Amino acid sequence: MEIFFQKNEPRQKFYPTLQNGCSTALWRGYVGLWRIENNQLFLVDVYGCGDKKRSIKDQIFKGQDSEIFADWFTGELYIQKGRVIKYNHSGYDRYYEMEIVATVNGGIIETEKEFKNGVEPNDNRFSRDPKNIQEEIYKRINWNRLPKLSKDKKLFLTMKFDGEGKISETELNGEIEKEFEEEIESILKTFPTIQVFYSRGQPIVEGMVIPIFFSNEYRRRYTGN
């Protein structure tokens, strides 16, 4: 739809109903309902703010009651299937179990390719779950090398992994003695590679922030003393 609207800029002048965004989750102000039939892409309806009781198609395509052939669209169309298997709040990225990438030229579907997203079944590397990574770091801490604690301390570990599951970048933040930072840095040098998540046939490269707590409670938990 955005390609269609760009032909009539400023779009708020031509389509007043789109003047204000709905929320930070829907800046464009609408959700389109589409259908593919005989390798052709059709616009079925347009809902203001995603509310199916609030059709605004007639305000945009005046006098056209039937479905509209999307001859203005050329590009890739992403069709998700199955359940959401990964969600990133930053950017609102959602990854579904299956995804079809269709190449569209003037509303005509020219090619379709289906992908299975996620970690490959035979990937036996370490879990990419941040909670499991955090737990493994705690297990590897040599508490005997660390100074006595008079109060609890905390570090924030930012980790980035490449397309092979290897650590590519790290950053430690927090007001804490050097010995604690050096212990975490030592652990990261020998940390195992993690499972790789694939989207549309390509490994995704992403980062995560993991809090690391140092306290007498954690010392007892992982040393038994």
C-alpha positions in Angstrom: 0.0 0.0 0.0 2.8 2.4 0.8 4.0 2.2 -2.9 0.5 3.2 -4.0 0.3 6.1 -1.5 3.6 7.4 -2.6 2.1 8.2 -6.0 -0.2 10.7 -4.3 2.1 12.6 -1.9 1.3 14.2 0.5 -0.9 11.3 1.3 -2.7 13.1 4.2 -4.1 15.5 1.7 -5.5 12.8 -0.6 -6.4 10.4 2.3 -7.3 12.4 5.4 -8.1 9.3 7.3 -4.4 8.4 7.4 -3.4 11.8 8.8 -2.7 10.5 12.3 -0.9 7.3 13.1 -2.6 4.8 15.4 0.2 4.0 17.8 3.9 3.2 17.9 3.0 -0.3 16.8 1.2 1.0 13.7 2.6 4.3 12.4 1.1 3.9 8.9 -2.4 4.0 10.3 -3.9 1.0 8.5 -3.7 -2.8 7.8 -4.4 -4.3 4.4 -6.2 -7.6 3.7 -4.8 -9.3 0.6 -5.6 -12.4 -1.5 -3.6 -14.3 -4.1 -5.5 -16.1 -6.9 -4.2 -17.4 -10.2 -0.7 -15.9 -9.4 -2.3 -12.4 -9.1 -2.2 -10.2 -6.0 -5.5 -8.6 -5.0 -6.3 -6.0 -2.2 -9.5 -7.2 -0.5 -9.9 -4.5 2.2 -8.1 -1.8 4.2 -8.8 -1.4 7.9 -8.1 1.8 9.8 -5.8 1.1 12.7 -6.2 -2.6 12.0 -9.9 -2.5 13.2 -11.8 -4.9 11.0 -15.0 -3.0 11.8 -13.6 0.1 10.3 -13.1 -0.4 6.6 -11.5 2.6 4.8 -11.1 1.0 1.4 -14.0 3.1 -0.1 -12.3 6.3 1.0 -9.1 5.4 -0.8 -10.5 3.6 -3.9 -13.7 5.5 -4.5 -16.4 3.7 -6.5 -14.6 0.4 -6.5 -16.6 -2.2 -4.6 -14.8 -5.3 -5.7 -11.3 -6.6 -4.9 -8.6 -4.5 -6.5 -5.7 -5.9 -8.6 -2.5 -4.6 -7.1 -0.8 -3.6 -10.4 1.2 -0.9 -8.6 3.2 -3.4 -6.5 6.6 -4.7 -7.7 8.9 -6.3 -5.2 9.1 -9.2 -2.7 6.1 -10.3 -0.7 6.6 -12.1 2.6 3.9 -14.5 3.7 4.3 -16.0 7.2 2.8 -19.3 8.3 2.6 -21.2 11.6 3.4 -19.9 15.1 5.8 -17.1 16.1 9.1 -18.7 17.2 11.1 -15.6 17.9 10.2 -12.0 18.7 12.4 -9.0 19.1 10.6 -6.0 20.8 13.2 -3.6 19.3 11.9 -3.2 15.8 8.9 -5.5 16.5 10.6 -8.3 14.4 8.6 -11.5 14.4 9.9 -14.7 13.0 7.4 -17.5 12.1 7.9 -21.2 11.6 7.5 -21.0 7.9 7.7 -18.2 5.4 7.1 -17.8 1.7 9.0 -15.2 -0.3 7.1 -14.3 -3.5 8.6 -12.2 -6.2 5.9 -9.8 -7.6 6.0 -7.8 -10.8 3.1 -5.4 -11.4 0.8 -7.5 -9.2 1.8 -10.8 -10.9 3.4 -13.5 -8.8 6.5 -14.7 -10.8 8.2 -16.9 -8.3 7.6 -18.4 -4.8 10.1 -19.9 -2.4 9.3 -21.4 0.9 11.7 -21.3 3.9 11.6 -23.1 7.3 12.9 -20.6 9.9 14.6 -21.3 13.1 17.4 -23.5 14.4 18.2 -26.5 12.2 17.1 -29.8 13.9 20.7 -31.2 13.7 22.3 -28.1 15.3 23.7 -29.6 18.6 25.7 -26.5 19.6 25.1 -24.6 22.8 21.6 -23.2 23.3 21.1 -19.6 22.0 18.6 -18.9 24.8 19.9 -15.9 26.9 18.9 -17.6 30.1 20.9 -20.7 29.3 23.9 -18.5 28.3 23.7 -16.6 31.5 23.5 -19.9 33.5 26.5 -21.3 31.7 28.5 -18.1 32.6 27.6 -18.5 36.3 28.8 -22.2 36.2 32.1 -21.1 34.8 32.9 -18.4 37.3 35.8 -19.2 39.5 34.6 -17.6 42.7 37.8 -18.5 44.5 39.6 -15.9 42.3 37.3 -13.1 43.2 37.5 -10.8 46.2 35.1 -11.1 49.2 31.8 -9.2 48.7 30.6 -6.6 51.1 27.6 -5.8 48.9 26.0 -7.2 45.7 27.5 -6.2 42.4 26.2 -6.3 38.8 27.6 -6.2 35.3 25.7 -5.9 32.0 27.3 -8.0 29.3 26.5 -7.1 25.7 27.2 -10.0 23.3 27.1 -10.2 19.6 27.2 -13.5 17.6 28.1 -14.0 14.0 26.5 -16.2 11.4 28.4 -19.2 12.7 27.3 -18.8 16.3 30.7 -17.5 17.5 31.1 -14.4 19.7 32.1 -11.5 17.5 31.8 -8.6 19.9 31.5 -8.1 23.7 31.2 -5.1 26.0 31.0 -5.0 29.8 29.3 -2.1 31.6 29.0 -1.5 35.3 30.8 0.0 38.3 32.7 -2.9 39.5 36.3 -4.0 40.4 38.6 -5.0 37.6 38.9 -8.6 38.9 35.2 -9.3 38.2 35.5 -8.0 34.6 38.6 -10.0 34.0 36.9 -13.2 35.2 34.0 -12.7 32.7 36.4 -11.8 29.9 38.3 -15.1 30.7 35.1 -17.1 30.5 34.1 -15.5 27.1 37.4 -16.5 25.5 36.5 -20.2 25.8 32.7 -19.9 25.6 31.2 -22.5 23.2 29.6 -21.5 19.9 25.8 -21.3 20.0 23.0 -22.5 17.8 22.4 -20.5 14.7 18.9 -19.1 13.9 18.0 -19.0 10.2 15.5 -16.6 8.6 14.6 -17.0 4.9 17.6 -19.3 4.5 20.1 -16.9 5.9 21.7 -16.9 9.5 20.7 -13.9 11.5 23.3 -11.9 13.3 22.1 -10.4 16.5 23.1 -9.2 19.9 21.8 -9.7 23.5 22.3 -8.0 26.8 22.8 -10.3 29.8 22.9 -9.1 33.4 25.6 -10.8 35.6 25.1 -10.6 39.4 27.8 -11.1 41.9 26.6 -11.8 45.5 27.2 -14.1 48.4 24.0 -15.9 47.5 25.3 -16.6 44.0 28.6 -17.7 45.4 27.0 -20.2 47.7 24.7 -21.4 44.9 27.5 -22.2 42.5 30.2 -23.3 44.9 28.1 -25.0 47.6 30.0 -23.0 50.2 
